[in-house]
Amino acid sequence: MKRRLAREIAVQSLYQMEMNEVEGQIAVDTVMEEARHDNEIEADVSGLGAIDSFTRELVAGVQEKREEIDRLLEEFLTGWQVDRLSRVDLQILRLAAYELEFRPEVPPKVVVNEAIELAKHFGTEESGKFVNGVLGRMIRERGKAPAAGEGAANHREGEPE
């Protein structure tokens, strides 16, 4: 399954929800349609249902836990406040914090690596470093650092996480 694509669509959907005040399902529908139109995904691709399902699960989870996620992020934003962050960086951090806190089956290193890639793709030049710093601190201080040999180094995209 192309979880990275699902995460990209989730970030775009979360951004659209925040900027245009639309509901999660509408935002996902819109972004999925744009991705199909831009040939990022093909309508007949096997696994499209899985991408759609995973995207909706992520968006709904972030939406449901948003207040808790924002409080959590506030703890690890040295010198920053959630409402002062770039809207793109904020959506990436929300998604990553959701996965770290509420999807324990996903290795923390995978979450961080995916978030850094999303930040490089959607954010500014400094977004990747910023996201890495915040998430790294969150993992260290909340005791979620992986044991030696665990994490993204042993994960291949397309394999179950």
N, C-alpha and C positions, 0 to 999 in steps of 0.2 A: 504494500500500500504506500502511496506517496504522501506520507505524513507531513513532509515539508510543505508541499503544495497546500495541504489542508490548513497548516499553520499560517501560511501566507494569506489564504483566503480569510481565515479567522481574524488576523490582524487588520486586514482591510475592512472586514465587516464591523469589527469593534470601533475602528476609526470612523466609519460611516455612521454608526449608531451615535457616537459622541458628537460629531460635527453636524449631523442633519436631524438628530433626535428621531430616528426611526427605530422600529422594533427589530429585535435580533433576527427573526426569521425573514423579514423583508430585506434586511441588509445582506444576509447570506444569499438569498435568492438573487439579489441584484448583482452581487460580486461574482457569484457562480456563473450567471448569465454573461457577464462581461468577460470572464475567463474563457468561457466557451467561444464567445464571439472573437476574442483575440487569439484563438487557437492555443491557449495555454493548456486547455483540456478539451478532449474531443467528446462529443455527446455519447458516442458509442463505445468509449473506452471501458474495458472490463475493470472493475474496481472503482468506477465513478461513484457508485452508491456508497462505497466505503469512505471515499474522500468526503462526500456530502455529509454522511453520517458523523464522521469524526469532526468535521468542521462545525456542524451544528452542536455537537456535544461540547466542544471547547467554548463556543460562543455562549451557549446557555449556561455553562458552568461559571464562566467569568461574570456573566450578567447576574447570576444568582448570588455569587459570593463577592461581588464588587466592593461593597463597604468593608468587609473583612480583609480583602486583598489590599485595598488602599490603606487601611490602618497598618497592615503588616509592612507595606512598602515604606510608609512614613518612618518606621523604625530604622530602616537601612539607607535612607537618603540623607547622607551627611551633607548638611548645608543646603538642602533642597526641600521643597514641599511638593506633594503630588500635584496640586493645582498650578504649579509653576513649571512643570515639565513640558517638554515638547509633546504634543498630542500623539505623535507616532511612537516616541520612546515610551510613553505611558502605556499605550496599548500593548506593546511588546512586553514590557515589564509585568503588566497585569496577566497576560497570557502565561508567561513563564512562572510567575508566582502561583497562579492557579495550578499549573501542572506540578510544581514542586510540593505544594501543600495538599492538594486533593487528588492527585493521581500518583500514588506511591509506586506504582508498577513501572513508571518511567524513570530511568536512572537520572540523577541530578546532572551529571555531566552532559547527557544528551539534551536535557532542557536548556542548559546554559549554552551549549554549542549551537543549538537551533536558534535561540534568542539572539546570539551574536550575529549569526548569518542573516536573520531577519532585520536586525538593526543596520547592518552594512547595506542591505538591499534597499530598505525603505527610509533609513535615517540619514543623518549627516555624517561627515567624516569621523566625528568623535563619538557617534552613537554606539558603535560596537564596544569601545573601551568603557564607556559609561555603563552600559547594560551589564557587561562582564563584571565591573566593579561592584555594582549593586547586588547582583545575583551571587557573586562569589562571597561577599560579606554575609548575605542572608544564609547561604549554605553553611558557612563556617560557624556563624553564631547560633544557628538553630540545630547544629549537630547533624546535618544531613550530608556531610562530606562522604563520598564513597570510599569504601575500603580499597586497599591496593588491588589492582587488577580489575576493578569494576568500572562501569561507566562507558562513556562514548568510545573509548579506544577499542572496546570489544563489540561495539554496535555497528551494524551496517544498515544504511538506509534501505528500506524495503522489508527488513526483517521485523518481526513483532518486537515491540519495546516492552 
